[in-house]
Amino acid sequence: MSDRTVGTNEPTARTRERTLSVTTLAGEFHAPSLSDFFPPAVLFEGTPFELDRLMLIRLLMTVVLIAVMALAFRSPRIVPRGLQNVAEYGLVFVKEQICEEILGKESGRRYFPLIATIFFTVLFLNFSSIVPFLNISSNARVGMPLVLAAIAYIAFNAIGIKKYGFWKYMRSSIVVPDVPIALHFLLIPIEFISTFILRPFTLTVRLMANMLAGHIMLVLFFSATWFFLFDATAWMKVFSPFSLLAGIGFTLFEMLVIFLQAYVFALLTAVYISLAQHAADH
């Protein structure tokens, strides 16, 4: 290959390295990559307060969540309507279908603020994955799922320790009663890993992996549509409607995933709190 040919291809090679976005695509196909989740700094580069695109999206969606709740309940009515009605439906769902269903009425009411906060935080941060020009959930990077899992982890362990005391709670959580003594050498490490290591790990990875996979799939479908329409040879353009329909269909599916991940995270937090409350009944 001549030097002239190589020089001609250099701009194309550099273009392929740019970070991918669903709605702002270059004039050629870009394969989805993990660079989407580690964009360059936008503000305060090189400081402990450095903000990149995902952090700005996270802050934006947090502000949106606070604003929605503030507007919904700024002057609450006895008979709700409009935004208050929607917000109350969401709160009632968390209260009745998660808190009271898992924890009972008394404990459900006590821990409702924590579980509702987790539910709506996950829901709103996930929702940015289908918002045009945002196109990604900040939960697709491990930081926020890890923080939420740590909050749930601290909460259910603190509740168990407060009720039973540290040693009784630990013993009740990892020692399976009424089994032969020899089996304790096998079961105690398994119960310890399951209760105190795998719970926060699975909470974190489940949320992050689902949102990461969803973003990659949406990028793949919509960037493929762009490629088939504008860069592919004539006979390949017939595939563009199919990739577009697949992208639209997966967007609808992603809306379901957005809700389910918020529901599952909040539900498991409630389950772990319930298990901590009844650790002695293991």
N, C-alpha and C positions, 0 to 999 in steps of 0.2 A: 504494500500500500504506500503511495507516495506521500511526501511531507505535506503537499497541498491538500490531499484528502483528509489527513489527520487533523490539520488545522481547521478544516471546514467542520469537522465533527466535534471540536472542543466546546463551542457554545452549547451544542445539544447536550453534551455530557454534563456541563455545569447546570443546565436547566433541570436535568433529571434529579439533581441533588436537592432541589428546593422542597421545603415542607409542603405536604399535601393538604388541601382543603376541599371539602365537597363542593362548595359553590364558587370558589375562586381557583380555577384550574388553568394551567398553562395550555398552550395549543398542542399538546400531545399527551399521551397516556402516562400516568405516573403510578407505579405500584405502591400500595399502602405500605407504610413502614413505621417502625417505632419512633422515628424522628418526630412524628406528629405529637407525641406525648412529652417531648423534651425540646420545646421551641426555644429560640434565643431569648435572652432577657429583654424586657421592654422598659422597665423602670428600675432604678437603683442597682444597676449591674455591679457585681463585685462586693455588695454589702450584705449583711444578714437579712435585709429587708427586700432582697431582689425579687422582682415580680416578672413572670413571663406570661404568655397568653393564657395558659390554663389557670394560673393564679388569679388573673384579672377576671376570667369567666367565673371562677369560684366566688370571688368577692361580689361580682355583679349579681349572680343568682342568689347570694345571701341577702343582698340589699333588696332584691325583688321579693323574696320570701317575707322579709320583715315588712316591706311596704304593703304587700297583699294582706297580711294579717292586720296591720295597723288600719288600713282602709276598710277592711271588712268589719272591724269592731270599733271603729271610731265613734259611732253613735248607734249602738246596738238596739234593735227593735225586738219587741216580744214576739211578733210574727216576722221572721226574717225574710228578706228578699234580696235579689241581686247577688252581689259578691258575698255578703254576710251569709246568705243561704248556702252558697257553694262551700264556704269555709266551715260552716257548721256541719254540713254533711260529712266533710273530711274528718273533723274532730269527733263526731259521733261514731263514724266508722272505726277509728282507732280505739275509742273508748269501749265500744260494745263488742267489736269483732276481734280485738286483740287483747286489750287490758282485762276487761271483765271476763272474757271467754277463757283466758289462760290463768289469771290471778284471782278471779273472784271479785265481787263488788268492792269490798273494803280495800284490799291490796291494789286492785286495779285503779281505784280512785287515787290512792297514795302515789303510785308510780306513773300515773297518766302523763304528767308534764314531761318526764324524762322520755317516755316511749313516743309520745306525740312529737317531741322535738327531733328525735332520731328519724322518725318516719318522714316528716315534712322536709327535713334537711336532705335526706337521701333522695326524696322525690324531686325536689326543685333542682338539686345539683345534677341529677340524671337528665332532667328535662332539656337542658341546654344541648344535648346530643342531637336533637332534631330541630333546633331553632336555627333558621338561616343565618349565615355569617358567624355563628358560634360553632355549630357542627360537631361539638365534642363535649363529653361529660368530664368534669374535673375528677369524678370518681374513677375514671379510667386510669388514673395514676395513683400509686399506692398511698400517698400521703393522707388524703382525707378518709378513705376507708379504714386506714390504720388508726387514725384519731378516733373515729366513731367506734371502732372495735375496742379501743382502749377504754373509752368512756363506759361502754357496756360491761367490759371485763371488771373495771374498778367498781362499778355499781353493784353487780350481782355478788361479787366477793365481799364487798363492804356490808351488804345486807345480811349475808350468811354469817360473817364474823360478828356483827352486832347482835344477832339473835342467839348464837351458840357460844361465842368466844372463839378465839383463833384455833386452839388445839382441837376442840371438839368438832368445829366445822371442818377442819382438815381431815380428821379421822373419819368423820361421817361421809365425807366426799370421796374418799379413796379406798376405804375398807368396806368390802362387800361382806355382809353378815351371813352366818350360817353356811359357810363353805369350809372344806378341810383346810387345816393350817398350811399345808404344803402349797395349796393353790394361791395363798396370799402373796407368795414370792413372784407369781406371774401376774396376778390381778392388780395388786397395788400400783406397780409401775404403769400398767395399762390405764387404770382409772385416773392416775395423776396426769399422764400425758393427755388423755381424752378431755379431762375437766379443765386443766390449767394451761394447756399449751394449744391443743387443737381448736378449742372454741374460739379464741380470738383470731387464730390463724385462718380458720375457715370463714369466719365473718368477713375478714379483710379480703381474702382471695376471691371469694364468691362474687362479691360486689365489683371488685376491680376487674376481674376477668370477663364478666358478662358485659360490662360497659366498654371495655377495650375491644372485645370481639364485635360488639355492635357497631362501633365506630369504623372499624376496619371493613366490615361488610358493606356499610353504607357508602364509604369512600370507593370501594371496589365497584359497586354497581353504577354509581353516578359518574365516576371518572371513566369507566368503560363506555358509558353512553356518550360522553364527550368524544372519546377516541373514535368510536364507530361513526359518529356524525361528521367529524371534522378532519380526522387524520387517516382513517382507514381507506383502503382502496374501495372503489365503487361497489363491488359485489358484497363487501362486508357491512355496508351501511344498513342492510336489511336487519342486522342484529340489534340496532340501536333501540327500536321500540321495545324489544324483549328485555334488554338490560334496564331500560327506563321503568318498565312495569315491575320488574323485579325489585328495583330500588324503592319504588312507591310502596309495593307490598311489604318490603322489609321495614320501611319506615313505620307502617301501621303495626307490624309485629314488635318493633322497638318500643312503641308507645306502651304496649302490654308489658314488655320487659322492664321498662322504667317504673311502672307501678308495682310489678311483682317483686322487684329487688328491694323497693322501699318496704313493702309488706313483709317480705321474708326477714329482712334485717330487724325490723321492729318486733315481729313475731318471735324470733329466736331470742332476742333480748328479754322479752317477757318470759319465755320458757326457761331461760337460764336463771332469771330472778326467782321463778317459782321453784326450780330445783334447789336453789340456795336456801330458800325459805323452808324447804322440807328435806334438807340434807340428812337429818336424823332418821327419816323414813325410807332411806335408800333401800 
